[in-house]
Amino acid sequence: MHVASVRSSQGEPLYVGWVRSREQFQRRHQPVLRQRVATADRSEACDVHAQEVAWAERRAHERRLHDSAIVQLRHG
């Protein structure tokens, strides 16, 4: 039991340090993110939607190819 408590006490400061550094990083980058959102070009929305649609279609095609290959392996 003593070994587990020692490991826990050693790991906890690392975790706390990680959490603090992550929070500090987020606080530093919040103004940058807010500025990007505030000045975002709304004309890009169509491009983003088109990219999402293309990705979804490509992913669906890959899934169909995969499923077809699995069926052929099972029956071949």
N, C-alpha and C positions, 0 to 999 in steps of 0.2 A: 504494500500500500504506500509506503514511503516513497518508492521510486515513481509511482504514478503521480503523487502530489508534487514531487520535484519536477517532473516533466511538465505538469500542468502549469506550475509557477514559472518555468522557463519559457513556455510557449505563450503564455498570456501577455508578457510585455511586448513580444514580437507582434502579436495580433493588435494590441492597443496602439502600437506605433504605426502599424499598417493602416488602421482605421483613421488615425489622426492625419497621416500624410494624404490619404485619399480625400478626407474632408477638406484639407487645405488646398489640394489640387482643384477640387470642385469649386470652392469659394473663389479661387483665382480665375477660373475659366468661365464662371457665370456671366460676368459682364460681356465677355467676348461672344458667348452664345446668344445672349439677349440682343446684342447689336446685330448679329447675323440674322436672327429671326426678324428683327424690326426692319432691316433693310433688304430683306429677301425680295428677289425679283419674282413677282407673281406670274410672269409669262413662262417661267420654267415649269409650272404645275402640269401643263400638258405633256411636256417632255418626260417628266417623272412618271405620269400615269402611263404613257406609252411604253416606257421602259419596264414598268411593273407588269403590264399586259404581256409584253414580249417575254419577260422572264417566266411568267406563269405558263404561257403556251409552250415554251421550251422545256420547262420542268414536267409538264403533262406529257409531252412527247417522249421525254426520257423515261418517265414512269411506264408508258405503254410499251416502249422497247424492252425495258427490263422485264415487265410482266410476260411479254411474248417470249422472251428468251427463257424464262423460268418454265413456262408451259412446254416449250420445245424440249428442254432438258428432262422434264418429268416424263414426257411421252416418247422420248427418243431413245 
